[in-house]
Amino acid sequence: MSTAAGVGNVGSATGRRIAWAVLAVVMLFSILPVFWALRTSLSTNSGIILEPSNPLPVEATFFNYERVLGDPPIEEVQAAGGTGGEFSVLLAVRNSMIVATGITIGQVFFCAMAAYAFARLRFKGRELVFTLFLSALVVPPIFTMIPNFLFMRDLQLSLGFTSLDLSWLPGSDKAGWINTFPGLMAPFFLMTPFAIFFLRQFFLGISREVEEAAIIDGAGHMRRFFRIILPMSVPALVTLAIITYVNSWNEFLWPFVAGRDESVRVVTVALNDFKAQTPGTTRPDWTGLMTATFVAAVPILLLFGVLGRRVVDAIQFSGIK
Amino acid sequence: MTTAAAPVAGSDASAEKPKRGKSSVDNDGWKVAIWFLLPSLIGFLVFYLIPTIRAIRLSFQKVSILNPAAATSVGWENYTDIMEDADFWNSAWVTLQYVVINIGIQTVLALGLAVLMSRLTESLIVRATILLPWILPNILVGLLFLFIFDPTVGIVAQVFKFFGFDPIAFLASTTWVIPALALINVWKFTGYTALLFFAGLQTIPKMLYEAGSIDGATEWQMFRSITIPLLRPILALVMVVSLIGSFQVFDVVAAAGGGVQGSPGDPLGKSRVLYLYIYENAFLFQNKFGYAAALATILMIFLTVITLLQLRLLRADQSDLA
């Protein structure tokens, strides 16, 4: 009976029903915490104390969104249980978008170039260089973060003839590249071992026959790369771009160390700072925090909603690899 | 057509031939390859290789983050100090507890979930829903659960009250903070891990199960003698990756487990995992930058050894299957 559905078989109908119930519970648990943040963001701070287990918004209000997204009068904010020290979520979301977009563009493009070299070019020491690149996978980020921080801080980027003018960047008065967007992107911008490995595997799978015609036409590697390999790899590039974007959006350790200034502060760091400034002991501003948290999740949720199938496929693909 | 193509292919082949030859043509290869590799080579040198060498050098120095130029060489002192550092051993122990709870529960749940899904459905909605926690930033997840575990307004406390128990401040309790943090990451990673296993299960031929059920094997027997052995390579690989990630837990502890500001590693250092301790030494304590580098070096060596051991296990598994 179940073979018709293309999936395995489960003994009895009862067993099947129980299995579905378990799966439903798991799905419910996966959504619940996010739903709970949404519910709390629409409640008041006094409301959630009155009815802590009410699954619907208590004393339903949009004021939390007003104070997290806008700048209402301080008295109203304090009356709602806020500190007035709410950060601008939109600014942090903007910063995250800048950093994540920059990293994604750089990483996907430069790693595609490297992957092409490893998949298609013959040169001495190719396997050695590739293995060396891959070995970077085992290096814990905190290990390289310590010297990277010193490097970024002392970096006065000079190209020999002229010092690059970075004064237009927010926070560029800070030491070196600390508290600048380039500084936040730099460690992930040029390469990650995973991205190169991922694309190389894909390029190796592309039939060489397609390139033969171009080779006969005398196309050089540049043209083969841009005109044949890249267009044929769009699905893999998109998949990698999604993974890179999500990873960059979720990154905390590096921006926490290198980008604390509000002008460049990304969402993860801003949220953590917001929590830290809320006096945790007496009456935390839960509704403000949950509103900010939910707003910060929206871009990722949207991305997931639109590209969910690709993300799921990408995960499963990486599982078989 | 054929006559036209043949000489071209021939000339192409003859042009290819010397490439397999000696170094002169290999250098030719580099002339092209360098342009493709330049950005990633710079990235690798500047952000992986040189920092690795620099971190190891720092680990033999006494350095203040404010003035790294005034570093003094101290030989093995940082390492010998670490061996006698009670806070280090505490953080190692705390991290180990975290890893065992996290990986233990997560792997079992994910495996069960994957088997369940492979028998029931290939629905994208189901897979996307259980993947949702994974796609959210760790910090955000930490904050969600900070609220959920809150002893006064959190929902877990209400469930406790409903069943007549006293609510527990899980994240402020020296006993419960690590299990609670581990469970938070179980929530975050179970669906993801289950999808990896699910992908592995898809590669097991269905006829094996059909043959099994014809022979009258029970579900459990089939699970033990078909699913587990055939899934073992992926099982092992996923566990290596999860294990290494788990040892590096930081974000969730920062957000939900006492955090990195104010009094780090609360409550009473019981949530001060290794990453947090390294961070504190590097950026909060005075003159401990080199010490932090030494701690990070030890962690890196430890993780490398684990990886190599597991990879050897993996290889053994694959030959088993072949």
Interface residues (C-beta under 8 A of the other chain):
Chain A: S2 T3 A5 G6 V7 G8 N9 V10 G11 R16 A19 W20 V22 L23 V26 M27 F29 S30 I31 P33 V34 W36 A37 T40 I48 I49 P52 S53 F110 C111 M113 A114 Y116 A117 L121 R122 F123 K124 R126 V129 L132 F133 A136 V138 V139 P140 P141 I142 F143 T144 I146 P147 N148 F149 L150 F151 A186 P187 F189 L190 M191 I196 I215 I216 H221 F225 V246 W249 N250 F252 L253 F256 V257 V267 T268 V269 L271 N272 K275 A276 P284 W286 L289 M290 T293 A296 A297 I300 F304 G308 R309 V311 V312 I315 Q316 F317 S318 G319 I320
Chain B: V8 D12 K19 S23 D26 N27 G29 W30 V32 A33 F36 L37 P39 S40 L41 I42 G43 F44 V46 F47 Y48 I50 P51 T52 R54 A55 L58 I65 P68 L113 L116 M117 S118 R119 L120 T121 E122 L124 V126 R127 A128 T129 I130 L131 L132 P133 I135 L136 P137 N138 I139 L140 V141 L143 L144 F145 L146 F147 I148 D150 T152 V153 G154 I155 A157 Q158 V159 F162 W187 G191 Y192 L195 L196 F197 F198 A199 G200 Q202 T203 K206 Y209 E210 S213 E219 I234 V238 I244 Q248 F250 D251 A254 A255 G259 V260 Q261 G262 Y275 I278 Y279 A282 F283 F289 A292 A293 A296 T297 L299 M300 L303 T304 T307
